Amino acid sequence: MKNVLILLITAIQFLSCNSKKNEEKTNIAAPDSTSVKVEKNTAENVLVYEGLLPCADCSGIQTVLKIYQGNGTMEGQKFELSSIYKGKSPEKEFVEKGNFNTERGLENDPDGTIFVLNWDKPVEKQSYYGYLSSDTKKIYMLDRDRKIIKSKLNYSLDLKK
């Protein structure tokens, strides 16, 4: 349970929400007070995953993960992760923005994909999400070993666009 709580706390730090379909280039202040340039192009270059993750002391964590694929270079790969603790008063939104990298292979699926959020930060600030090649419309929150969290609880988000 302690590991799940640590994962949830880490995930919350990486969350952000934005419902605009077309956005412009923006300078975003990252948690370490450096400026991260996020290129937000048309909806074709962004993947948006949404869902309700489990919460130890609330009714669930409303989560949105946006993956900005940019121009295909590592510099253009940005993410926004937002979470809202449902049933807490007041409901606050926690937002994390930064860089991501991808790795091939998820568990026994060599064609699966893992997103390493904050890959350029120390490992304790990184989080991992991944999808299997057989179902790219569902992305799973992964543990520190980059494995799908095995639980009766739902640790997945669904692709919205």
Backbone as a printed PyTorch tensor [residue, N CA C, xyz], in Angstrom:
tensor([[[  0.8240,  -1.1950,   0.0000],
         [  0.0000,   0.0000,   0.0000],
         [  0.8690,   1.2590,   0.0000]],

        [[  2.0280,   1.1700,   0.7230],
         [  2.9250,   2.3140,   0.7880],
         [  3.4500,   2.6750,  -0.6020]],

        [[  3.8070,   1.6420,  -1.4000],
         [  4.3000,   1.8910,  -2.7620],
         [  3.2280,   2.5190,  -3.6310]],

        [[  1.9870,   2.0640,  -3.4720],
         [  0.8860,   2.6290,  -4.2480],
         [  0.7050,   4.0950,  -3.8880]],

        [[  0.7750,   4.4070,  -2.5980],
         [  0.6310,   5.7960,  -2.1650],
         [  1.7560,   6.6590,  -2.7220]],

        [[  2.9830,   6.1350,  -2.7100],
         [  4.1190,   6.8810,  -3.2690],
         [  3.9070,   7.1100,  -4.7600]],

        [[  3.4310,   6.0810,  -5.4700],
         [  3.1630,   6.2380,  -6.9060],
         [  2.0910,   7.2850,  -7.1570]],

        [[  1.0450,   7.2660,  -6.3430],
         [ -0.0250,   8.2470,  -6.5240],
         [  0.4700,   9.6610,  -6.2580]],

        [[  1.2570,   9.8250,  -5.2190],
         [  1.7940,  11.1570,  -4.9170],
         [  2.6840,  11.6250,  -6.0600]],

        [[  3.5120,  10.7240,  -6.5740],
         [  4.3820,  11.0760,  -7.6930],
         [  3.5590,  11.4380,  -8.9240]],

        [[  2.5170,  10.6510,  -9.1900],
         [  1.6820,  10.9130, -10.3650],
         [  1.0110,  12.2710, -10.2720]],

        [[  0.5920,  12.6340,  -9.0920],
         [ -0.1020,  13.9050,  -8.9030],
         [  0.7970,  15.0730,  -9.2700]],

        [[  2.0720,  14.9130,  -8.9860],
         [  3.0090,  15.9860,  -9.2870],
         [  3.1710,  16.2120, -10.7800]],

        [[  2.7430,  15.2530, -11.5740],
         [  2.9580,  15.3350, -13.0080],
         [  1.6950,  15.6120, -13.8050]],

        [[  0.6920,  16.1050, -13.1530],
         [ -0.6000,  16.2370, -13.8240],
         [ -0.8960,  17.6640, -14.2520]],

        [[ -1.5830,  17.8190, -15.3790],
         [ -2.0850,  19.1180, -15.8150],
         [ -3.2870,  18.9070, -16.7070]],

        [[ -4.0960,  19.9350, -16.8450],
         [ -5.3230,  19.8000, -17.6310],
         [ -5.4650,  20.9980, -18.5430]],

        [[ -5.8510,  20.7600, -19.7820],
         [ -6.0630,  21.8400, -20.7200],
         [ -7.0000,  21.3250, -21.8010]],

        [[ -8.1220,  21.9890, -22.0220],
         [ -9.1200,  21.4530, -22.9480],
         [ -9.0870,  22.0870, -24.3320]],

        [[ -8.1510,  22.9770, -24.5940],
         [ -8.0990,  23.5950, -25.9170],
         [ -7.6210,  22.5940, -26.9460]],

        [[ -8.2260,  22.6290, -28.1230],
         [ -7.8210,  21.7180, -29.1850],
         [ -6.6250,  22.2590, -29.9480]],

        [[ -6.6210,  23.5180, -30.2600],
         [ -5.5030,  24.1350, -30.9670],
         [ -4.9020,  25.1870, -30.0570]],

        [[ -3.5910,  25.1020, -29.8860],
         [ -2.9310,  26.0240, -28.9840],
         [ -1.6950,  26.5920, -29.6530]],

        [[ -1.1770,  27.6650, -29.0860],
         [ -0.0150,  28.3240, -29.6360],
         [  1.2140,  27.9630, -28.8300]],

        [[  2.3940,  28.3890, -29.3130],
         [  3.6140,  28.1870, -28.5480],
         [  3.5340,  29.0050, -27.2730]],

        [[  4.0310,  28.3960, -26.1830],
         [  3.9300,  29.0240, -24.8810],
         [  5.1970,  28.7460, -24.0950]],

        [[  5.6320,  29.6860, -23.2690],
         [  6.6830,  29.4180, -22.3040],
         [  6.0130,  28.9770, -21.0220]],

        [[  6.4810,  27.8670, -20.4800],
         [  5.8840,  27.3070, -19.2800],
         [  6.9540,  27.2210, -18.2120]],

        [[  6.6270,  27.6490, -17.0070],
         [  7.5750,  27.5600, -15.9050],
         [  7.5640,  26.1430, -15.3620]],

        [[  8.7050,  25.4890, -15.3980],
         [  8.8160,  24.1350, -14.8680],
         [  9.0410,  24.2150, -13.3680]],

        [[  8.8720,  23.0990, -12.6480],
         [  9.0070,  23.1170, -11.2020],
         [ 10.3710,  23.5980, -10.7220]],

        [[ 11.4280,  23.4060, -11.5280],
         [ 12.7480,  23.8580, -11.0960],
         [ 13.0190,  25.2970, -11.5220]],

        [[ 11.9960,  26.0520, -11.8290],
         [ 11.9710,  27.4470, -12.2540],
         [ 12.7090,  27.7500, -13.5480]],

        [[ 13.0470,  26.7260, -14.3160],
         [ 13.5690,  26.9870, -15.6390],
         [ 12.3890,  27.0830, -16.5870]],

        [[ 12.6070,  27.6870, -17.7110],
         [ 11.5210,  27.8380, -18.6750],
         [ 11.5500,  26.6710, -19.6490]],

        [[ 10.4260,  26.0170, -19.8100],
         [ 10.3070,  24.9020, -20.7460],
         [  9.4570,  25.3770, -21.9000]],

        [[ 10.0020,  25.3320, -23.0980],
         [  9.2440,  25.7570, -24.2680],
         [  8.4010,  24.5850, -24.7440]],

        [[  7.1070,  24.7670, -24.7610],
         [  6.1790,  23.7230, -25.2000],
         [  5.5880,  24.1530, -26.5200]],

        [[  5.7800,  23.3290, -27.5260],
         [  5.1830,  23.6190, -28.8180],
         [  3.8660,  22.8800, -28.8840]],

        [[  2.7890,  23.6430, -28.8240],
         [  1.4590,  23.0650, -28.8450],
         [  0.8600,  23.3310, -30.2170]],

        [[  0.8650,  22.3320, -31.0150],
         [  0.3570,  22.4800, -32.3660],
         [ -1.0800,  22.0000, -32.4360]],

        [[ -1.4880,  21.5480, -33.5680],
         [ -2.8500,  21.0760, -33.7420],
         [ -3.0720,  19.8050, -32.9520]],

        [[ -4.3250,  19.4290, -32.8040],
         [ -4.6940,  18.2450, -32.0370],
         [ -4.0440,  16.9760, -32.5950]],

        [[ -3.6030,  17.0090, -33.8500],
         [ -2.9730,  15.8310, -34.4420],
         [ -1.6570,  15.4820, -33.7670]],

        [[ -0.9860,  16.4450, -33.1420],
         [  0.3060,  16.2130, -32.5160],
         [  0.2210,  15.9930, -31.0140]],

        [[ -0.9760,  15.8790, -30.4720],
         [ -1.1230,  15.6720, -29.0320],
         [ -2.0160,  14.4640, -28.7720]],

        [[ -1.5780,  13.6380, -27.8370],
         [ -2.3830,  12.5170, -27.3590],
         [ -2.9290,  12.9210, -25.9960]],

        [[ -4.2200,  12.7250, -25.7710],
         [ -4.8340,  13.0900, -24.4930],
         [ -5.4550,  11.8370, -23.8870]],

        [[ -4.9510,  11.4690, -22.7180],
         [ -5.4700,  10.3250, -21.9740],
         [ -6.1330,  10.8510, -20.7030]],

        [[ -7.3260,  10.3130, -20.3820],
         [ -8.0610,  10.7620, -19.2020],
         [ -8.6000,   9.5610, -18.4400]],

        [[ -8.7770,   9.7560, -17.1320],
         [ -9.3750,   8.7000, -16.3230],
         [ -9.3700,   9.0590, -14.8570]],

        [[ -9.9130,   8.1640, -14.0560],
         [ -9.9920,   8.3300, -12.6100],
         [ -9.1100,   7.2680, -11.9700]],

        [[ -7.9940,   7.7080, -11.3880],
         [ -7.0690,   6.7900, -10.7340],
         [ -7.4720,   6.6170,  -9.2670]],

        [[ -7.0910,   5.4960,  -8.6620],
         [ -7.4400,   5.2590,  -7.2580],
         [ -6.7740,   6.2620,  -6.3260]],

        [[ -7.4180,   6.4820,  -5.1880],
         [ -6.9080,   7.4130,  -4.1810],
         [ -7.1180,   6.7870,  -2.8060]],

        [[ -6.1000,   6.8680,  -1.9500],
         [ -6.1800,   6.2640,  -0.6210],
         [ -7.1450,   7.0040,   0.3000]],

        [[ -7.2500,   8.3200,   0.1440],
         [ -8.0800,   9.0840,   1.0860],
         [ -9.0520,  10.0420,   0.3950]],

        [[ -9.4730,   9.6910,  -0.8160],
         [-10.4770,  10.4820,  -1.5180],
         [-11.2490,   9.5540,  -2.4570]],

        [[-12.2080,  10.0890,  -3.1820],
         [-13.0330,   9.2380,  -4.0430],
         [-12.3720,   8.9230,  -5.3870]],

        [[-11.2210,   9.4720,  -5.6690],
         [-10.4820,   9.1920,  -6.8980],
         [ -9.7070,  10.4120,  -7.3480]],

        [[ -8.7210,  10.1820,  -8.1970],
         [ -7.8940,  11.2670,  -8.7230],
         [ -8.2200,  11.4200, -10.2080]],

        [[ -8.9330,  12.4920, -10.5480],
         [ -9.2410,  12.7790, -11.9490],
         [ -7.9360,  13.1740, -12.6250]],

        [[ -7.5310,  12.4010, -13.6160],
         [ -6.2020,  12.5360, -14.2060],
         [ -6.3040,  12.7810, -15.7030]],

        [[ -5.4850,  13.7250, -16.1830],
         [ -5.3650,  13.9880, -17.6200],
         [ -3.8720,  14.0130, -17.9490]],

        [[ -3.4820,  13.1970, -18.9110],
         [ -2.1010,  13.1680, -19.3880],
         [ -2.1150,  13.5750, -20.8490]],

        [[ -1.4140,  14.6710, -21.1540],
         [ -1.2800,  15.1360, -22.5400],
         [  0.1650,  14.9160, -22.9730]],

        [[  0.3060,  14.2320, -24.1020],
         [  1.6160,  13.9600, -24.6850],
         [  1.7220,  14.7850, -25.9640]],

        [[  2.5980,  15.8060, -25.9340],
         [  2.8280,  16.6540, -27.1110],
         [  4.0100,  16.0780, -27.8690]],

        [[  3.7400,  15.5760, -29.0760],
         [  4.7850,  14.9320, -29.8510],
         [  5.6390,  15.9250, -30.6160]],

        [[  5.2120,  17.1580, -30.6920],
         [  6.0030,  18.2120, -31.3120],
         [  6.4610,  17.8470, -32.7060]],

        [[  7.7190,  18.1460, -32.9880],
         [  8.2580,  17.9210, -34.3270],
         [  9.0010,  16.5990, -34.4530]],

        [[  8.8730,  15.7290, -33.4550],
         [  9.5140,  14.4220, -33.5130],
         [ 10.9000,  14.3790, -32.9070]],

        [[ 11.4560,  15.5230, -32.5140],
         [ 12.7540,  15.5350, -31.8580],
         [ 12.5580,  15.4400, -30.3490]],

        [[ 13.5960,  15.0690, -29.6330],
         [ 13.4950,  14.9830, -28.1720],
         [ 13.1550,  16.3370, -27.5660]],

        [[ 13.6400,  17.4090, -28.1770],
         [ 13.3540,  18.7470, -27.6630],
         [ 11.8760,  19.0970, -27.7990]],

        [[ 11.1950,  18.4920, -28.7660],
         [  9.7880,  18.7880, -29.0080],
         [  8.8320,  17.9020, -28.2230]],

        [[  9.3560,  16.9360, -27.4860],
         [  8.5180,  15.9860, -26.7530],
         [  8.2340,  16.5190, -25.3510]],

        [[  7.0310,  17.0410, -25.1640],
         [  6.6160,  17.6370, -23.8820],
         [  5.3720,  16.9260, -23.3650]],

        [[  5.1420,  17.0320, -22.0820],
         [  3.9330,  16.4690, -21.5000],
         [  3.3270,  17.4390, -20.5060]],

        [[  2.0470,  17.2600, -20.2560],
         [  1.3250,  17.9540, -19.1910],
         [  0.5200,  16.8830, -18.4660]],

        [[  0.6390,  16.8430, -17.1570],
         [ -0.0670,  15.8630, -16.3560],
         [ -0.8150,  16.6090, -15.2600]],

        [[ -2.1180,  16.4070, -15.1840],
         [ -2.8910,  17.1050, -14.1570],
         [ -3.7050,  16.1100, -13.3550]],

        [[ -3.9400,  16.4680, -12.0980],
         [ -4.7810,  15.6170, -11.2630],
         [ -5.5870,  16.4770, -10.3090]],

        [[ -6.7890,  16.0070, -10.0690],
         [ -7.6870,  16.6560,  -9.1140],
         [ -8.1810,  15.5750,  -8.1750]],

        [[ -7.9590,  15.7840,  -6.8720],
         [ -8.4460,  14.8460,  -5.8630],
         [ -9.9330,  15.0700,  -5.6780]],

        [[-10.7410,  14.1130,  -6.1300],
         [-12.1920,  14.2320,  -6.0420],
         [-12.6500,  13.9210,  -4.6100]],

        [[-13.6170,  14.7100,  -4.1470],
         [-14.1570,  14.4940,  -2.8170],
         [-13.3740,  15.1830,  -1.7220]],

        [[-12.3050,  15.8760,  -2.0740],
         [-11.5250,  16.6540,  -1.1130],
         [-12.0530,  18.0800,  -1.1380]],

        [[-11.9560,  18.7430,  -0.0180],
         [-12.4120,  20.1300,   0.0320],
         [-11.2710,  21.0150,   0.4980]],

        [[-10.8570,  21.9670,  -0.2950],
         [-11.3010,  22.2280,  -1.6640],
         [-10.5930,  21.2900,  -2.6320]],

        [[-11.2260,  21.0570,  -3.7780],
         [-10.5890,  20.2540,  -4.8200],
         [ -9.5350,  21.1170,  -5.5010]],

        [[ -8.2880,  20.6870,  -5.4140],
         [ -7.1850,  21.4320,  -6.0270],
         [ -6.6670,  20.6720,  -7.2360]],

        [[ -6.2170,  21.4200,  -8.2040],
         [ -5.6010,  20.8210,  -9.3780],
         [ -4.0870,  20.8910,  -9.2170]],

        [[ -3.4210,  19.7490,  -9.3760],
         [ -1.9630,  19.6840,  -9.3460],
         [ -1.4950,  19.5040, -10.7830]],

        [[ -0.5000,  20.2960, -11.1860],
         [ -0.0500,  20.3130, -12.5710],
         [  1.4530,  20.0950, -12.6260]],

        [[  1.8630,  19.2340, -13.5430],
         [  3.2810,  19.0130, -13.8080],
         [  3.4870,  19.0900, -15.3060]],

        [[  4.5380,  19.7840, -15.7270],
         [  4.8850,  19.9030, -17.1370],
         [  6.3660,  19.6260, -17.2880]],

        [[  6.7240,  18.9950, -18.3870],
         [  8.1330,  18.7110, -18.6010],
         [  8.3700,  17.9610, -19.8920]],

        [[  9.5100,  17.2970, -19.9460],
         [  9.9340,  16.5470, -21.1240],
         [  9.6600,  15.0610, -20.9220]],

        [[  9.4600,  14.3550, -22.0280],
         [  9.3380,  12.9050, -21.9400],
         [ 10.2000,  12.2560, -22.9970]],

        [[ 10.4540,  10.9920, -22.7950],
         [ 11.1600,  10.1720, -23.7590],
         [ 10.3840,   8.8630, -23.8730]],

        [[ 10.5980,   8.1130, -24.9080],
         [  9.9010,   6.8360, -25.0630],
         [ 10.8900,   5.6860, -25.0580]],

        [[ 10.3930,   4.5360, -24.6190],
         [ 11.1480,   3.2900, -24.6590],
         [ 10.2700,   2.2470, -25.3280]],

        [[ 10.8680,   1.3680, -26.0820],
         [ 10.1250,   0.2880, -26.7440],
         [ 10.0620,  -0.9110, -25.8190]],

        [[  8.9100,  -1.5750, -25.8490],
         [  8.7300,  -2.7930, -25.0810],
         [  8.0770,  -2.5290, -23.7400]],

        [[  6.9610,  -3.2130, -23.5080],
         [  6.2670,  -3.1280, -22.2250],
         [  5.9220,  -4.5470, -21.8060]],

        [[  6.5160,  -4.9790, -20.7200],
         [  6.3630,  -6.3370, -20.2140],
         [  6.6940,  -7.3300, -21.3190]],

        [[  5.7650,  -8.1990, -21.7250],
         [  6.0610,  -9.2150, -22.7480],
         [  5.7460,  -8.7440, -24.1640]],

        [[  5.4490,  -7.4670, -24.3230],
         [  5.0900,  -6.9080, -25.6280],
         [  6.2540,  -6.0750, -26.1600]],

        [[  7.0490,  -6.6310, -27.0920],
         [  8.2030,  -5.8810, -27.6010],
         [  7.8080,  -4.6340, -28.3850]],

        [[  6.5440,  -4.5590, -28.8360],
         [  6.0820,  -3.3950, -29.5840],
         [  5.3070,  -2.4120, -28.7140]],

        [[  5.2160,  -2.6810, -27.4200],
         [  4.5740,  -1.7410, -26.5040],
         [  5.4370,  -0.4890, -26.3600]],

        [[  4.8740,   0.5450, -25.7810],
         [  5.5850,   1.8130, -25.6340],
         [  5.4960,   2.2930, -24.1950]],

        [[  6.6150,   2.7640, -23.6800],
         [  6.6760,   3.3670, -22.3490],
         [  7.0400,   4.8330, -22.5130]],

        [[  6.2670,   5.7050, -21.8510],
         [  6.5900,   7.1210, -21.7890],
         [  7.2940,   7.3680, -20.4620]],

        [[  8.5150,   7.8890, -20.5200],
         [  9.2650,   8.2310, -19.3200],
         [  9.1020,   9.7380, -19.1340]],

        [[  8.2270,  10.1220, -18.1970],
         [  7.9850,  11.5380, -17.9410],
         [  9.1130,  12.0750, -17.0750]],

        [[  9.6120,  13.2490, -17.4310],
         [ 10.7450,  13.8760, -16.7480],
         [ 12.0010,  13.0120, -16.8510]],

        [[ 12.2350,  12.4310, -18.0140],
         [ 13.3890,  11.5700, -18.2260],
         [ 14.7060,  12.2880, -17.9530]],

        [[ 14.7010,  13.6170, -18.0770],
         [ 15.9090,  14.4150, -17.9020],
         [ 16.0950,  14.8810, -16.4560]],

        [[ 15.2880,  14.3730, -15.5350],
         [ 15.3660,  14.7140, -14.1090],
         [ 15.8730,  13.4900, -13.3390]],

        [[ 16.2110,  13.6860, -12.0550],
         [ 16.5970,  12.5250, -11.2350],
         [ 15.4730,  11.4790, -11.2230]],

        [[ 15.8380,  10.2200, -11.0480],
         [ 14.8950,   9.1140, -11.1590],
         [ 13.7080,   9.2520, -10.2060]],

        [[ 13.8960,   9.8360,  -9.0380],
         [ 12.7740,   9.9860,  -8.0970],
         [ 11.7410,  10.9970,  -8.5760]],

        [[ 12.0640,  11.8010,  -9.5860],
         [ 11.1050,  12.7560, -10.1520],
         [ 10.4780,  12.2430, -11.4490]],

        [[ 10.8790,  11.0500, -11.8740],
         [ 10.3480,  10.4700, -13.0960],
         [  9.0960,   9.6660, -12.7870]],

        [[  8.2100,   9.5640, -13.7710],
         [  7.0780,   8.6450, -13.6700],
         [  6.9140,   7.9750, -15.0250]],

        [[  6.1650,   6.8770, -15.0200],
         [  6.1150,   6.0280, -16.1990],
         [  4.6690,   5.6550, -16.5300]],

        [[  4.3540,   5.7690, -17.8010],
         [  3.0640,   5.3450, -18.3320],
         [  3.3740,   4.5540, -19.5930]],

        [[  2.5470,   3.5750, -19.9080],
         [  2.8140,   2.8000, -21.1020],
         [  1.5690,   2.1420, -21.6510]],

        [[  1.6440,   1.7930, -22.9440],
         [  0.5460,   1.0700, -23.5610],
         [  1.0770,  -0.1380, -24.3170]],

        [[  0.2030,  -1.1300, -24.4270],
         [  0.5140,  -2.3390, -25.1750],
         [  0.1730,  -2.1130, -26.6420]],

        [[  0.8850,  -2.7590, -27.5440],
         [  0.6370,  -2.5580, -28.9750],
         [ -0.7430,  -3.0620, -29.3770]],

        [[ -1.3050,  -3.9770, -28.6130],
         [ -2.6290,  -4.5120, -28.9370],
         [ -3.7620,  -3.5620, -28.5600]],

        [[ -3.4780,  -2.5450, -27.7260],
         [ -4.5150,  -1.5970, -27.3030],
         [ -3.8800,  -0.2400, -26.9950]],

        [[ -3.6620,   0.5530, -28.0310],
         [ -3.0120,   1.8530, -27.8620],
         [ -3.9730,   2.9110, -27.3180]],

        [[ -5.2380,   2.5420, -27.1210],
         [ -6.2200,   3.5040, -26.6050],
         [ -6.2910,   3.4920, -25.0860]],

        [[ -5.5060,   2.6480, -24.4470],
         [ -5.4680,   2.5700, -22.9870],
         [ -4.0080,   2.6430, -22.5530]],

        [[ -3.7160,   3.6120, -21.6810],
         [ -2.3540,   3.7650, -21.1730],
         [ -2.3720,   3.4670, -19.6770]],

        [[ -1.3660,   2.7420, -19.2270],
         [ -1.2940,   2.2930, -17.8350],
         [ -0.2530,   3.0850, -17.0650]],

        [[ -0.5900,   3.4110, -15.8240],
         [  0.4020,   3.9570, -14.9080],
         [  1.3110,   2.7880, -14.5380]],

        [[  2.6210,   2.9840, -14.6080],
         [  3.5790,   1.9090, -14.3500],
         [  4.2920,   2.1420, -13.0220]],

        [[  4.8250,   1.0570, -12.4600],
         [  5.5990,   1.1840, -11.2310],
         [  7.0400,   1.5980, -11.5650]],

        [[  7.8790,   1.6980, -10.5640],
         [  9.2740,   2.1400, -10.7610],
         [ 10.0810,   1.1790, -11.6330]],

        [[  9.6290,  -0.0730, -11.7040],
         [ 10.3090,  -1.0570, -12.5470],
         [  9.7460,  -1.0910, -13.9620]],

        [[  8.9150,  -0.0860, -14.2640],
         [  8.2970,   0.0470, -15.5930],
         [  7.3870,  -1.1380, -15.9210]],

        [[  6.6770,  -1.6140, -14.9270],
         [  5.7210,  -2.7060, -15.0780],
         [  4.3130,  -2.1850, -14.7930]],

        [[  3.3160,  -2.7780, -15.4480],
         [  1.9230,  -2.4140, -15.1920],
         [  1.5910,  -2.7810, -13.7490]],

        [[  0.9450,  -1.8760, -13.0400],
         [  0.5850,  -2.1030, -11.6460],
         [ -0.5190,  -3.1570, -11.6010]],

        [[ -0.2380,  -4.2770, -10.9580],
         [ -1.2080,  -5.3750, -10.8480],
         [ -2.0780,  -5.1150,  -9.6260]],

        [[ -3.3490,  -4.8430,  -9.8540],
         [ -4.2580,  -4.5040,  -8.7680],
         [ -5.6870,  -4.6830,  -9.2490]],

        [[ -6.5980,  -4.8410,  -8.2950],
         [ -8.0210,  -4.8540,  -8.6320],
         [ -8.4910,  -3.4380,  -8.9470]],

        [[ -7.6980,  -2.4450,  -8.5390],
         [ -8.0190,  -1.0450,  -8.8130],
         [ -7.5810,  -0.6860, -10.2300]],

        [[ -8.1910,   0.3290, -10.8130],
         [ -7.9140,   0.7260, -12.1910],
         [ -6.8070,   1.7800, -12.2460]],

        [[ -5.6570,   1.4030, -12.7630],
         [ -4.5300,   2.3300, -12.9290],
         [ -4.3170,   2.6470, -14.4050]],

        [[ -5.4060,   2.8040, -15.1560],
         [ -5.2660,   3.1120, -16.5780],
         [ -6.0590,   4.3630, -16.9340]],

        [[ -5.6330,   4.9900, -18.0310],
         [ -6.2930,   6.1570, -18.5920],
         [ -6.6960,   5.8070, -20.0180]],

        [[ -7.7710,   6.3890, -20.5000],
         [ -8.2660,   6.1100, -21.8530],
         [ -7.9540,   7.2740, -22.7940]],

        [[ -7.6010,   6.9310, -24.0340],
         [ -7.3060,   7.9220, -25.0580],
         [ -8.5740,   8.6730, -25.4210]],

        [[ -8.5180,  10.0000, -25.3710],
         [ -9.6710,  10.8330, -25.7170],
         [ -9.5160,  11.4670, -27.0750]],

        [[ -8.2860,  11.7730, -27.4930],
         [ -8.0410,  12.3130, -28.8390],
         [ -6.5920,  12.1440, -29.2060]]])
